[in-house]
Structures are given as structure tokens and as C-alpha cells.
Amino acid sequence: MTLARVPRTMRAAVRTLPALLLAAALAACSSPPSHFYTLSAGDASPDAVRSASNPAFLIEVPPVDVPPQVAKSQLVVQTGPTQVQVLEQERWASLPGDEIRRALSSSLTQQLGTIDVYGSPYPERVPVYRISVNVQRFESWPGSRTLIDAVWSVRAVRTQAVLTCRSVVSEPVSGSYDAIADGHRRAVQQISTEIGAAVRNLAAVPTRGAAVTCPGSTTGPAAAPASASATKG
């Protein structure tokens, strides 16, 4: 039986294949790790959970709208007035709109001693306030600032009284990405404080014939009285 002779170039390729595979594996192992950030401040305190067992009113926090250019898992940072950079290794734990909604829900339920019933059935007799948030700017400037510009509304589900306001919050930050996440976290917390004040004000007025204005740190028209017609949202 005659054995075919393997060309020298093929023998050399076979000998170097294990080394190439090892080099590829090492390269994969040495690729930069990803870092994940969240806007949630942490779990609710036991006192806040207990106070929400029999709330005077409920809230609904629907999904939050954010600009399309930042609606992605990667952090998007500003490098100039018209330039951004998408950071592949620096990522949000979930999409920014989800992060903002979760942080707002957690903060508001603790502030107001209530429950977020979005997507869940709730008793007919309990007042419900729907909180809608549209983020128009969500900017990250490393070594400078973070900025959230949001238009939000609080609507009494039963009476359709609605208060629409705008919050613009800028927070100074250092050059680290942890600082950027923390700056946005502080901004969301401030916005939630303003929304919480609006919910309290709307819940405190008589059910008909009264108007409520936005908190002092925000801008917007007075709330439509409960007896006025309102566009459903």
C-alpha cells in the first residue's frame, strides 16, 4: 500500500494549529470585562414596606420614554456638542427607560407610603395616580455633568384631574463612569421628590373645582381641575 505524502506546508500548518488555538483562547480571556450600572438606590426599608400595607392612595408608574439615541444597554457619553461615544464595556443593568422607571417607582413608593400597581388590579375604592414620564434629554458628560430633562404628569385616574410639569436636573460628576451613573441616580431621585410633592398636592385638594400648580423647582401649567374635561392618556 502506498501512503500519500503530505505536503510540507500542510504539515507545518498542522503543527502550528494548537498554538493558534491557544493564542485565540488567551486573547478571548484577556478581552476587557464589561461593567454594569443601575439607577436603583436599593431595597425599600422595612418601615417603608410596612407603611404601604394600607395606603390612602395608589400610584401607577408606566414605562418611561427616553430619546432613541440613548435607548440602549451601552452607556452613551457626550464627547462634544454634536458627538457621542457608545461604550461597549460600560453598560446599564437594563435599558435606561427601565432603569429610570424602576428607580422612580421605588423612590415614590417609599416617599408616599404606597404601592405601584402598574399592570396589576387594584380596589375600586382607592384613589390611583398615574405618573407618566417622558425624558427628552439624558446626557452624560464625563468629568463635567449629567443632565436629565423630563416632562412628567400626574393624573388622578378616577377624576381625570391632571398636572403636567417639567424638571431639568444637572448634576456635577467626575470623569469615572461610576460617577456618571451616580449623577443620573441623584437626578432621578430629585425628579422623584418633585413628582412626590405633586402627588401629595393633587391628593390634598378637593375633588372638584380646585387647581394645583407644579412644585416650586419645576415648570408647567396648573393642573386641570377635576371638573374640567381632560384628554385621556
C-alpha positions in Angstrom: 0.0 0.0 0.0 1.3 3.4 -0.9 0.9 6.3 1.6 0.3 9.7 0.1 3.0 12.2 1.0 1.6 15.2 3.0 3.0 18.5 1.6 5.5 20.2 3.8 3.3 23.4 4.1 0.3 21.3 5.3 2.5 19.6 7.9 3.7 23.0 9.1 0.1 24.2 9.4 -1.0 21.2 11.4 1.9 21.7 13.8 1.1 25.4 14.3 -2.7 24.9 14.7 -2.6 24.1 18.5 -0.5 27.3 19.1 -3.0 29.4 17.1 -5.9 27.9 19.1 -4.2 28.6 22.3 -3.4 32.2 21.3 -7.1 32.7 20.3 -8.2 31.4 23.7 -5.8 33.7 25.5 -7.0 36.6 23.5 -10.6 35.9 24.4 -9.7 35.6 28.1 -7.8 38.9 28.0 -10.7 41.0 26.4 -11.8 43.9 28.7 -14.6 42.9 31.1 -17.9 44.6 31.0 -19.2 46.8 33.8 -22.9 47.2 34.7 -24.6 50.1 36.3 -28.0 50.7 37.8 -30.1 53.7 38.9 -31.9 51.9 41.7 -30.9 53.0 45.1 -31.5 49.7 46.8 -34.3 47.8 48.5 -37.1 49.6 50.4 -36.6 49.9 54.1 -38.7 47.6 56.4 -40.6 50.7 57.7 -41.5 51.8 54.2 -42.8 48.4 53.4 -44.9 48.3 56.5 -46.4 51.7 55.8 -47.5 50.6 52.4 -49.7 47.8 53.7 -52.8 50.0 53.8 -52.1 53.1 51.7 -54.5 56.1 51.3 -53.9 56.0 47.6 -52.0 54.1 45.0 -49.7 55.0 42.1 -49.1 53.7 38.6 -45.7 54.3 37.0 -45.9 53.2 33.3 -42.8 52.6 31.1 -40.7 55.7 30.7 -39.8 57.1 27.3 -36.2 58.1 26.6 -34.5 59.6 23.5 -33.8 56.9 20.9 -30.0 57.6 20.8 -29.6 56.6 24.5 -32.2 53.8 24.5 -29.6 51.0 24.5 -27.7 49.0 27.0 -24.4 50.7 26.4 -23.5 54.0 28.1 -23.7 56.8 25.6 -21.4 59.7 26.6 -21.1 63.2 25.1 -17.7 64.0 23.5 -18.8 67.3 22.1 -21.9 69.4 21.3 -22.8 67.1 18.3 -20.7 64.0 19.0 -21.3 61.0 21.3 -19.4 57.8 22.0 -21.1 54.4 22.7 -19.1 52.5 25.3 -19.3 48.7 24.7 -17.8 47.7 28.0 -19.8 50.1 30.2 -23.5 49.1 30.3 -26.7 49.7 32.1 -28.1 46.7 34.0 -31.3 47.1 31.9 -32.3 49.7 29.3 -32.2 53.3 30.6 -36.0 53.7 30.4 -36.5 50.6 32.6 -33.8 51.8 35.0 -35.5 55.2 35.4 -38.9 53.6 35.8 -37.7 51.2 38.5 -35.8 53.9 40.4 -38.8 56.3 40.3 -41.2 53.5 41.4 -39.0 52.5 44.3 -38.4 56.1 45.4 -42.1 57.2 45.1 -43.5 54.2 46.9 -41.1 54.9 49.8 -41.8 58.6 49.9 -45.6 58.3 49.7 -46.0 55.1 51.7 -47.9 53.5 48.8 -47.8 50.7 46.2 -47.1 50.9 42.5 -49.9 48.9 40.9 -48.9 49.3 37.3 -50.0 46.2 35.4 -51.9 44.9 38.5 -55.6 45.0 39.5 -56.5 47.3 42.4 -59.5 48.1 44.5 -62.2 50.4 43.1 -62.5 52.5 46.2 -58.8 53.6 46.5 -57.7 56.7 44.6 -55.0 56.0 41.9 -52.5 58.5 40.5 -50.8 57.7 37.2 -47.3 59.1 36.8 -46.2 59.4 33.2 -42.6 60.5 32.4 -41.1 61.5 29.0 -37.3 62.0 29.2 -36.4 64.5 26.5 -32.7 64.7 27.3 -30.5 62.2 29.0 -26.9 63.4 28.7 -23.6 62.1 30.2 -20.6 64.5 30.1 -17.6 62.7 31.7 -15.7 65.0 34.0 -18.4 67.6 33.8 -22.1 66.8 34.4 -25.1 64.6 33.9 -28.4 66.1 32.8 -32.0 64.8 32.7 -34.7 67.0 31.1 -38.1 65.3 31.7 -41.7 66.3 31.2 -44.0 64.4 33.5 -47.6 64.3 34.5 -49.7 63.1 37.5 -53.2 62.1 36.6 -56.0 61.2 39.0 -57.4 58.1 37.3 -60.9 58.4 38.7 -61.5 62.2 38.2 -59.0 62.8 35.3 -57.6 65.8 37.0 -54.0 66.1 35.6 -50.9 68.1 36.5 -48.1 68.4 33.9 -44.7 69.7 34.8 -41.1 69.8 33.6 -37.9 69.0 35.6 -34.4 69.8 34.4 -31.7 68.4 36.7 -28.0 68.8 36.1 -25.5 67.1 38.5 -21.7 67.6 38.6 -19.6 64.5 38.1 -16.0 63.4 37.9 -14.5 61.5 34.9 -15.4 58.0 36.1 -18.3 56.0 34.8 -19.4 55.2 38.3 -19.7 59.0 38.8 -21.9 59.3 35.7 -24.2 56.5 37.0 -24.3 58.2 40.4 -25.1 61.6 38.8 -28.0 60.2 37.0 -29.2 58.4 40.1 -29.2 61.7 42.0 -31.0 63.4 39.2 -33.7 60.7 39.2 -34.0 61.0 42.9 -34.6 64.8 42.7 -37.2 64.3 40.0 -39.0 61.7 42.1 -39.0 64.1 45.0 -40.7 66.7 42.8 -43.2 64.2 41.5 -43.9 63.0 45.0 -44.7 66.6 46.1 -47.1 66.9 43.1 -48.9 63.7 44.0 -49.4 64.9 47.6 -50.7 68.3 46.4 -53.1 66.7 43.9 -54.3 64.2 46.6 -54.9 67.0 49.1 -57.2 69.3 47.0 -61.0 68.9 47.0 -62.2 66.5 44.3 -63.8 69.3 42.2 -63.1 72.9 41.3 -59.5 73.2 42.5 -56.3 73.7 40.6 -52.8 72.6 41.7 -49.5 74.1 40.4 -46.2 72.4 39.8 -43.7 72.2 42.7 -41.5 75.4 43.0 -38.4 73.8 41.4 -40.3 72.7 38.3 -42.2 74.5 35.5 -45.5 73.8 34.0 -49.2 74.9 33.9 -51.6 74.5 36.7 -53.4 71.2 37.0 -56.7 70.9 35.2 -59.5 71.0 37.9 -61.2 67.7 38.4 -64.5 69.1 37.0 -62.7 70.1 33.7 -62.6 67.9 30.7 -59.2 66.2 30.1 -57.6 64.3 27.3 -57.3 60.6 28.2 -53.8 59.2 28.3 
